[in-house]
Amino acid sequence: MPNPLPNPPRTNLEKELVRIWEQVLLRAPIGIREDFFDLGGTSIQAARILAKIEEVVHQRLPVSLILGAPNIEQLAVSLLPDKPKDRKAYVVPIQTRGEKPVLICIGGGILWRPLSEHLGPDQPVLHVGLDPGTIDPIMKKPNPLEKLARHMVSALCEKQPQGPYYLTGFCCDGVFAYEVARQLTMYGHEVGLLVLVEPFTPTRSAMARFNTSLKSVIFRAGFRFRELCRLGVGEFSQYARNRWKGLKRALTDALWRNSARFQVLKQQSGSPELDQIVFVAASSYKPKPLGCPTVIFHCKDWPMLSAGDPYFGWRKLLTGRTETYEVPGDHIGMLRDPNVGVLAEKLKACLEDTRQMETPDFNVVIDTHQKLYLRQSRA
């Protein structure tokens, strides 16, 4: 029977670093406290290791980093989100009272206030947003959403250093919430629940996008046909006017999306609007699998974004416990009265169920002196 590996990895980030070191150094297993140079590492291998790490953490790293952090344990600490002066994200409270674990709303701003009011005075709510005046240059670089999400994670961890984190995002901001959850778990934090409300469908291969578009066209045609069949005498003219208004909104939305891509990716002067930046980043994002508990809410009255799929194309990426719920209203109307009250009740039940299912375990956390230690996540 082989001897157990001394000092095995404890966080997702450490596991990823072990995988990279073993791949580059061509030896296994490697413990997190084994010295890079004692393992026979060279400067060329250090450069290869850091290049692969950059693909994971989405930031430039100097080759000299391994000199100051020659083992995986130290390297993982040095890669944790820091407190940069040029942070491009901020955290503001929506509801400060209450003893329940904080609900963290990614993007959306004042869109979340009605939901917060319906959740009640005992549910604290935070909003994590981006500063549009400082993030335009990031959009010119590869993987912009991952880089923007890293700023969100950094701001969030400074405000709330320990999990579990309960995150939610709407439409395009749901994609940001997904990536924030992924990065938090990668850095060893616990995500208690990820809540996606009418989330943007993730980018996939050209064939997958074609198949999704075809299914969407078929679904929409069937949906409109069923609407026509339910019309009563004298209702057709009003239905036709509503559909004409809907068509104009769809054309306006298509023009806005094309304009957003041009403004963000091509404009040489001035800054694009924040919603343009969020849309372009979300539409170019290539998500990786995520294992935290997830709940997806979809609207009942205008299910065009989901095209009949309550998971919005995310199901294969969500490897943890996943549930979906329907809420009355259309895409934006489900966040407004009276429908937001239904959403709030379902969300409160999901949060309570998740908290009851959580059991005591041990997580690796980083204290204020940047040292790793184990703590029990539940009493």
Contacts in CASP RR format, 6 or more apart in sequence:
PFRMAT RR
TARGET T0000
AUTHOR 0000-0000-0000
METHOD contacts of the structure
MODEL  1
MPNPLPNPPRTNLEKELVRIWEQVLLRAPIGIREDFFDLGGTSIQAARIL
AKIEEVVHQRLPVSLILGAPNIEQLAVSLLPDKPKDRKAYVVPIQTRGEK
PVLICIGGGILWRPLSEHLGPDQPVLHVGLDPGTIDPIMKKPNPLEKLAR
HMVSALCEKQPQGPYYLTGFCCDGVFAYEVARQLTMYGHEVGLLVLVEPF
TPTRSAMARFNTSLKSVIFRAGFRFRELCRLGVGEFSQYARNRWKGLKRA
LTDALWRNSARFQVLKQQSGSPELDQIVFVAASSYKPKPLGCPTVIFHCK
DWPMLSAGDPYFGWRKLLTGRTETYEVPGDHIGMLRDPNVGVLAEKLKAC
LEDTRQMETPDFNVVIDTHQKLYLRQSRA
5 29 0 8 1.000
5 31 0 8 1.000
6 31 0 8 1.000
6 33 0 8 1.000
7 31 0 8 1.000
7 32 0 8 1.000
7 33 0 8 1.000
7 34 0 8 1.000
7 73 0 8 1.000
8 29 0 8 1.000
8 31 0 8 1.000
8 32 0 8 1.000
9 15 0 8 1.000
9 17 0 8 1.000
9 18 0 8 1.000
9 31 0 8 1.000
9 32 0 8 1.000
9 72 0 8 1.000
10 32 0 8 1.000
10 188 0 8 1.000
10 364 0 8 1.000
10 372 0 8 1.000
10 374 0 8 1.000
11 76 0 8 1.000
11 186 0 8 1.000
11 187 0 8 1.000
11 188 0 8 1.000
11 364 0 8 1.000
12 185 0 8 1.000
12 186 0 8 1.000
12 187 0 8 1.000
12 188 0 8 1.000
13 56 0 8 1.000
13 76 0 8 1.000
13 79 0 8 1.000
13 186 0 8 1.000
13 187 0 8 1.000
13 188 0 8 1.000
14 32 0 8 1.000
14 72 0 8 1.000
14 73 0 8 1.000
14 76 0 8 1.000
14 364 0 8 1.000
16 56 0 8 1.000
16 186 0 8 1.000
17 32 0 8 1.000
17 53 0 8 1.000
17 72 0 8 1.000
17 75 0 8 1.000
17 76 0 8 1.000
18 29 0 8 1.000
18 30 0 8 1.000
18 31 0 8 1.000
18 32 0 8 1.000
18 72 0 8 1.000
20 49 0 8 1.000
20 52 0 8 1.000
20 53 0 8 1.000
20 56 0 8 1.000
21 30 0 8 1.000
21 36 0 8 1.000
21 39 0 8 1.000
21 49 0 8 1.000
21 72 0 8 1.000
22 28 0 8 1.000
22 29 0 8 1.000
22 30 0 8 1.000
23 52 0 8 1.000
24 45 0 8 1.000
24 48 0 8 1.000
24 49 0 8 1.000
24 52 0 8 1.000
25 39 0 8 1.000
25 40 0 8 1.000
25 41 0 8 1.000
25 45 0 8 1.000
27 39 0 8 1.000
30 39 0 8 1.000
30 72 0 8 1.000
31 72 0 8 1.000
32 71 0 8 1.000
32 72 0 8 1.000
32 73 0 8 1.000
32 76 0 8 1.000
33 71 0 8 1.000
33 72 0 8 1.000
33 73 0 8 1.000
34 71 0 8 1.000
34 72 0 8 1.000
35 70 0 8 1.000
35 71 0 8 1.000
36 46 0 8 1.000
36 66 0 8 1.000
36 70 0 8 1.000
36 71 0 8 1.000
37 70 0 8 1.000
43 63 0 8 1.000
46 63 0 8 1.000
46 66 0 8 1.000
47 63 0 8 1.000
49 66 0 8 1.000
50 61 0 8 1.000
50 62 0 8 1.000
50 63 0 8 1.000
50 65 0 8 1.000
50 66 0 8 1.000
53 61 0 8 1.000
53 79 0 8 1.000
54 60 0 8 1.000
54 61 0 8 1.000
56 186 0 8 1.000
57 79 0 8 1.000
57 150 0 8 1.000
58 143 0 8 1.000
58 146 0 8 1.000
58 147 0 8 1.000
58 150 0 8 1.000
59 147 0 8 1.000
59 150 0 8 1.000
65 75 0 8 1.000
65 78 0 8 1.000
66 75 0 8 1.000
68 74 0 8 1.000
68 78 0 8 1.000
69 75 0 8 1.000
69 77 0 8 1.000
69 78 0 8 1.000
73 372 0 8 1.000
76 372 0 8 1.000
77 366 0 8 1.000
77 370 0 8 1.000
77 371 0 8 1.000
77 372 0 8 1.000
80 187 0 8 1.000
80 366 0 8 1.000
80 370 0 8 1.000
81 150 0 8 1.000
81 153 0 8 1.000
81 154 0 8 1.000
81 157 0 8 1.000
81 187 0 8 1.000
82 154 0 8 1.000
83 154 0 8 1.000
83 158 0 8 1.000
84 154 0 8 1.000
86 134 0 8 1.000
87 151 0 8 1.000
87 154 0 8 1.000
87 155 0 8 1.000
88 130 0 8 1.000
88 131 0 8 1.000
88 134 0 8 1.000
88 135 0 8 1.000
88 138 0 8 1.000
88 148 0 8 1.000
88 151 0 8 1.000
89 128 0 8 1.000
89 129 0 8 1.000
89 130 0 8 1.000
89 131 0 8 1.000
89 148 0 8 1.000
89 151 0 8 1.000
89 152 0 8 1.000
89 154 0 8 1.000
89 155 0 8 1.000
89 156 0 8 1.000
90 128 0 8 1.000
90 129 0 8 1.000
90 130 0 8 1.000
90 131 0 8 1.000
90 155 0 8 1.000
91 126 0 8 1.000
91 127 0 8 1.000
91 128 0 8 1.000
91 129 0 8 1.000
91 155 0 8 1.000
91 156 0 8 1.000
91 158 0 8 1.000
91 159 0 8 1.000
92 126 0 8 1.000
92 127 0 8 1.000
92 129 0 8 1.000
93 124 0 8 1.000
93 125 0 8 1.000
93 126 0 8 1.000
93 127 0 8 1.000
94 105 0 8 1.000
94 112 0 8 1.000
94 113 0 8 1.000
94 116 0 8 1.000
94 125 0 8 1.000
94 126 0 8 1.000
94 127 0 8 1.000
95 116 0 8 1.000
95 119 0 8 1.000
95 120 0 8 1.000
95 121 0 8 1.000
95 123 0 8 1.000
95 124 0 8 1.000
95 125 0 8 1.000
96 124 0 8 1.000
97 121 0 8 1.000
97 122 0 8 1.000
97 124 0 8 1.000
98 121 0 8 1.000
98 122 0 8 1.000
98 123 0 8 1.000
98 124 0 8 1.000
99 122 0 8 1.000
100 122 0 8 1.000
100 123 0 8 1.000
100 124 0 8 1.000
100 351 0 8 1.000
101 164 0 8 1.000
101 166 0 8 1.000
101 351 0 8 1.000
101 355 0 8 1.000
102 124 0 8 1.000
102 125 0 8 1.000
102 126 0 8 1.000
102 160 0 8 1.000
102 166 0 8 1.000
103 116 0 8 1.000
103 119 0 8 1.000
103 123 0 8 1.000
103 124 0 8 1.000
103 125 0 8 1.000
103 126 0 8 1.000
103 166 0 8 1.000
103 168 0 8 1.000
103 351 0 8 1.000
104 125 0 8 1.000
104 126 0 8 1.000
104 127 0 8 1.000
104 128 0 8 1.000
104 156 0 8 1.000
104 160 0 8 1.000
104 165 0 8 1.000
104 166 0 8 1.000
104 167 0 8 1.000
104 168 0 8 1.000
105 112 0 8 1.000
105 125 0 8 1.000
105 126 0 8 1.000
105 127 0 8 1.000
105 128 0 8 1.000
105 168 0 8 1.000
105 169 0 8 1.000
106 128 0 8 1.000
106 129 0 8 1.000
106 152 0 8 1.000
106 167 0 8 1.000
106 168 0 8 1.000
106 169 0 8 1.000
106 173 0 8 1.000
106 174 0 8 1.000
106 176 0 8 1.000
106 177 0 8 1.000
106 180 0 8 1.000
107 127 0 8 1.000
107 128 0 8 1.000
107 129 0 8 1.000
107 130 0 8 1.000
107 169 0 8 1.000
107 170 0 8 1.000
107 173 0 8 1.000
107 176 0 8 1.000
107 278 0 8 1.000
108 127 0 8 1.000
108 129 0 8 1.000
108 169 0 8 1.000
108 170 0 8 1.000
108 173 0 8 1.000
109 127 0 8 1.000
109 129 0 8 1.000
111 170 0 8 1.000
111 335 0 8 1.000
112 125 0 8 1.000
112 127 0 8 1.000
112 168 0 8 1.000
112 335 0 8 1.000
114 335 0 8 1.000
114 336 0 8 1.000
114 337 0 8 1.000
114 340 0 8 1.000
115 335 0 8 1.000
115 340 0 8 1.000
115 341 0 8 1.000
115 343 0 8 1.000
115 344 0 8 1.000
115 347 0 8 1.000
116 123 0 8 1.000
116 125 0 8 1.000
118 340 0 8 1.000
118 341 0 8 1.000
118 343 0 8 1.000
118 344 0 8 1.000
118 345 0 8 1.000
119 125 0 8 1.000
119 344 0 8 1.000
119 347 0 8 1.000
119 348 0 8 1.000
120 344 0 8 1.000
123 348 0 8 1.000
126 156 0 8 1.000
126 159 0 8 1.000
126 160 0 8 1.000
128 152 0 8 1.000
128 155 0 8 1.000
128 156 0 8 1.000
128 180 0 8 1.000
129 152 0 8 1.000
130 148 0 8 1.000
130 151 0 8 1.000
130 152 0 8 1.000
130 274 0 8 1.000
130 277 0 8 1.000
130 278 0 8 1.000
132 271 0 8 1.000
132 272 0 8 1.000
132 273 0 8 1.000
132 274 0 8 1.000
132 277 0 8 1.000
133 271 0 8 1.000
135 148 0 8 1.000
135 151 0 8 1.000
135 277 0 8 1.000
136 264 0 8 1.000
136 270 0 8 1.000
136 271 0 8 1.000
136 272 0 8 1.000
136 277 0 8 1.000
138 144 0 8 1.000
138 147 0 8 1.000
138 148 0 8 1.000
139 264 0 8 1.000
139 265 0 8 1.000
139 272 0 8 1.000
139 277 0 8 1.000
139 280 0 8 1.000
139 281 0 8 1.000
140 265 0 8 1.000
141 147 0 8 1.000
144 280 0 8 1.000
144 281 0 8 1.000
144 284 0 8 1.000
145 175 0 8 1.000
145 176 0 8 1.000
145 179 0 8 1.000
145 281 0 8 1.000
145 282 0 8 1.000
145 284 0 8 1.000
145 285 0 8 1.000
146 179 0 8 1.000
146 183 0 8 1.000
146 285 0 8 1.000
148 176 0 8 1.000
148 281 0 8 1.000
149 176 0 8 1.000
149 179 0 8 1.000
149 180 0 8 1.000
149 183 0 8 1.000
150 183 0 8 1.000
152 176 0 8 1.000
152 180 0 8 1.000
153 180 0 8 1.000
153 183 0 8 1.000
153 184 0 8 1.000
153 187 0 8 1.000
156 165 0 8 1.000
156 180 0 8 1.000
156 184 0 8 1.000
157 184 0 8 1.000
157 189 0 8 1.000
161 365 0 8 1.000
161 366 0 8 1.000
162 189 0 8 1.000
162 365 0 8 1.000
162 375 0 8 1.000
163 189 0 8 1.000
163 190 0 8 1.000
163 191 0 8 1.000
163 192 0 8 1.000
163 377 0 8 1.000
164 189 0 8 1.000
164 190 0 8 1.000
164 191 0 8 1.000
164 192 0 8 1.000
164 193 0 8 1.000
164 358 0 8 1.000
164 377 0 8 1.000
165 181 0 8 1.000
165 184 0 8 1.000
165 189 0 8 1.000
165 190 0 8 1.000
165 191 0 8 1.000
165 192 0 8 1.000
166 191 0 8 1.000
166 192 0 8 1.000
166 193 0 8 1.000
166 195 0 8 1.000
166 351 0 8 1.000
166 354 0 8 1.000
167 177 0 8 1.000
167 180 0 8 1.000
167 181 0 8 1.000
167 191 0 8 1.000
167 193 0 8 1.000
167 194 0 8 1.000
167 195 0 8 1.000
168 174 0 8 1.000
168 177 0 8 1.000
168 194 0 8 1.000
168 195 0 8 1.000
168 196 0 8 1.000
168 197 0 8 1.000
168 347 0 8 1.000
169 176 0 8 1.000
169 177 0 8 1.000
169 195 0 8 1.000
169 196 0 8 1.000
169 197 0 8 1.000
169 199 0 8 1.000
170 197 0 8 1.000
170 198 0 8 1.000
170 199 0 8 1.000
170 335 0 8 1.000
171 197 0 8 1.000
171 198 0 8 1.000
171 199 0 8 1.000
171 200 0 8 1.000
171 305 0 8 1.000
171 331 0 8 1.000
172 200 0 8 1.000
172 275 0 8 1.000
172 278 0 8 1.000
172 279 0 8 1.000
172 281 0 8 1.000
172 282 0 8 1.000
172 283 0 8 1.000
173 278 0 8 1.000
173 282 0 8 1.000
174 196 0 8 1.000
174 197 0 8 1.000
174 199 0 8 1.000
174 200 0 8 1.000
174 282 0 8 1.000
175 199 0 8 1.000
175 200 0 8 1.000
175 202 0 8 1.000
175 281 0 8 1.000
175 282 0 8 1.000
175 285 0 8 1.000
175 287 0 8 1.000
176 278 0 8 1.000
176 281 0 8 1.000
176 282 0 8 1.000
177 194 0 8 1.000
177 195 0 8 1.000
177 196 0 8 1.000
178 194 0 8 1.000
178 196 0 8 1.000
178 199 0 8 1.000
178 287 0 8 1.000
178 290 0 8 1.000
178 314 0 8 1.000
179 285 0 8 1.000
179 287 0 8 1.000
181 191 0 8 1.000
181 194 0 8 1.000
181 290 0 8 1.000
181 292 0 8 1.000
182 287 0 8 1.000
182 288 0 8 1.000
182 290 0 8 1.000
184 191 0 8 1.000
185 191 0 8 1.000
185 290 0 8 1.000
185 291 0 8 1.000
185 292 0 8 1.000
188 363 0 8 1.000
188 364 0 8 1.000
188 365 0 8 1.000
189 363 0 8 1.000
189 365 0 8 1.000
190 363 0 8 1.000
190 377 0 8 1.000
191 292 0 8 1.000
191 293 0 8 1.000
192 292 0 8 1.000
192 293 0 8 1.000
192 354 0 8 1.000
192 358 0 8 1.000
193 292 0 8 1.000
193 293 0 8 1.000
193 294 0 8 1.000
193 295 0 8 1.000
193 350 0 8 1.000
193 351 0 8 1.000
193 354 0 8 1.000
194 290 0 8 1.000
194 292 0 8 1.000
194 293 0 8 1.000
194 294 0 8 1.000
194 295 0 8 1.000
195 294 0 8 1.000
195 295 0 8 1.000
195 296 0 8 1.000
195 297 0 8 1.000
195 347 0 8 1.000
195 350 0 8 1.000
196 294 0 8 1.000
196 295 0 8 1.000
196 296 0 8 1.000
196 297 0 8 1.000
196 312 0 8 1.000
196 314 0 8 1.000
197 296 0 8 1.000
197 297 0 8 1.000
197 334 0 8 1.000
197 335 0 8 1.000
197 343 0 8 1.000
198 297 0 8 1.000
198 298 0 8 1.000
198 299 0 8 1.000
198 305 0 8 1.000
198 306 0 8 1.000
198 312 0 8 1.000
198 331 0 8 1.000
198 334 0 8 1.000
199 296 0 8 1.000
199 312 0 8 1.000
199 314 0 8 1.000
200 282 0 8 1.000
200 283 0 8 1.000
200 305 0 8 1.000
200 312 0 8 1.000
201 212 0 8 1.000
201 305 0 8 1.000
201 312 0 8 1.000
201 313 0 8 1.000
201 314 0 8 1.000
202 285 0 8 1.000
202 286 0 8 1.000
202 287 0 8 1.000
202 313 0 8 1.000
202 314 0 8 1.000
202 317 0 8 1.000
203 209 0 8 1.000
203 283 0 8 1.000
203 284 0 8 1.000
203 285 0 8 1.000
203 286 0 8 1.000
203 287 0 8 1.000
204 212 0 8 1.000
212 307 0 8 1.000
212 313 0 8 1.000
215 307 0 8 1.000
215 309 0 8 1.000
216 304 0 8 1.000
216 307 0 8 1.000
219 303 0 8 1.000
219 307 0 8 1.000
219 308 0 8 1.000
220 304 0 8 1.000
220 307 0 8 1.000
223 303 0 8 1.000
223 304 0 8 1.000
224 243 0 8 1.000
227 239 0 8 1.000
228 239 0 8 1.000
231 239 0 8 1.000
257 279 0 8 1.000
257 283 0 8 1.000
259 276 0 8 1.000
260 272 0 8 1.000
260 273 0 8 1.000
260 275 0 8 1.000
260 276 0 8 1.000
260 279 0 8 1.000
260 280 0 8 1.000
261 280 0 8 1.000
261 283 0 8 1.000
263 272 0 8 1.000
263 273 0 8 1.000
263 276 0 8 1.000
264 272 0 8 1.000
264 276 0 8 1.000
264 277 0 8 1.000
264 280 0 8 1.000
265 280 0 8 1.000
287 314 0 8 1.000
287 317 0 8 1.000
288 317 0 8 1.000
289 317 0 8 1.000
289 318 0 8 1.000
289 319 0 8 1.000
290 317 0 8 1.000
290 318 0 8 1.000
290 319 0 8 1.000
290 320 0 8 1.000
291 318 0 8 1.000
291 319 0 8 1.000
291 320 0 8 1.000
292 320 0 8 1.000
293 320 0 8 1.000
293 321 0 8 1.000
293 322 0 8 1.000
293 354 0 8 1.000
294 314 0 8 1.000
294 318 0 8 1.000
294 320 0 8 1.000
294 321 0 8 1.000
294 322 0 8 1.000
294 323 0 8 1.000
295 322 0 8 1.000
295 323 0 8 1.000
295 324 0 8 1.000
295 325 0 8 1.000
295 347 0 8 1.000
295 350 0 8 1.000
296 310 0 8 1.000
296 311 0 8 1.000
296 312 0 8 1.000
296 314 0 8 1.000
296 322 0 8 1.000
296 323 0 8 1.000
296 324 0 8 1.000
296 325 0 8 1.000
297 324 0 8 1.000
297 325 0 8 1.000
297 326 0 8 1.000
297 327 0 8 1.000
297 334 0 8 1.000
297 343 0 8 1.000
297 346 0 8 1.000
297 347 0 8 1.000
298 306 0 8 1.000
298 310 0 8 1.000
298 312 0 8 1.000
298 324 0 8 1.000
298 325 0 8 1.000
298 326 0 8 1.000
298 327 0 8 1.000
299 306 0 8 1.000
299 326 0 8 1.000
299 327 0 8 1.000
299 328 0 8 1.000
299 329 0 8 1.000
299 330 0 8 1.000
299 331 0 8 1.000
299 333 0 8 1.000
299 334 0 8 1.000
300 326 0 8 1.000
300 327 0 8 1.000
300 328 0 8 1.000
300 329 0 8 1.000
301 328 0 8 1.000
301 329 0 8 1.000
301 330 0 8 1.000
302 329 0 8 1.000
302 330 0 8 1.000
302 331 0 8 1.000
304 331 0 8 1.000
305 312 0 8 1.000
305 331 0 8 1.000
306 312 0 8 1.000
309 315 0 8 1.000
310 324 0 8 1.000
310 326 0 8 1.000
311 318 0 8 1.000
311 322 0 8 1.000
311 324 0 8 1.000
315 322 0 8 1.000
323 350 0 8 1.000
325 346 0 8 1.000
325 350 0 8 1.000
327 334 0 8 1.000
327 339 0 8 1.000
327 342 0 8 1.000
327 343 0 8 1.000
327 346 0 8 1.000
328 334 0 8 1.000
328 339 0 8 1.000
328 342 0 8 1.000
329 339 0 8 1.000
333 339 0 8 1.000
333 340 0 8 1.000
334 340 0 8 1.000
334 342 0 8 1.000
334 343 0 8 1.000
335 343 0 8 1.000
358 377 0 8 1.000
358 378 0 8 1.000
359 378 0 8 1.000
360 376 0 8 1.000
360 377 0 8 1.000
360 378 0 8 1.000
360 379 0 8 1.000
361 376 0 8 1.000
361 377 0 8 1.000
361 378 0 8 1.000
362 374 0 8 1.000
362 375 0 8 1.000
362 376 0 8 1.000
362 377 0 8 1.000
363 374 0 8 1.000
363 375 0 8 1.000
363 377 0 8 1.000
364 372 0 8 1.000
364 373 0 8 1.000
364 374 0 8 1.000
365 372 0 8 1.000
365 373 0 8 1.000
365 374 0 8 1.000
365 375 0 8 1.000
366 372 0 8 1.000
367 373 0 8 1.000
END
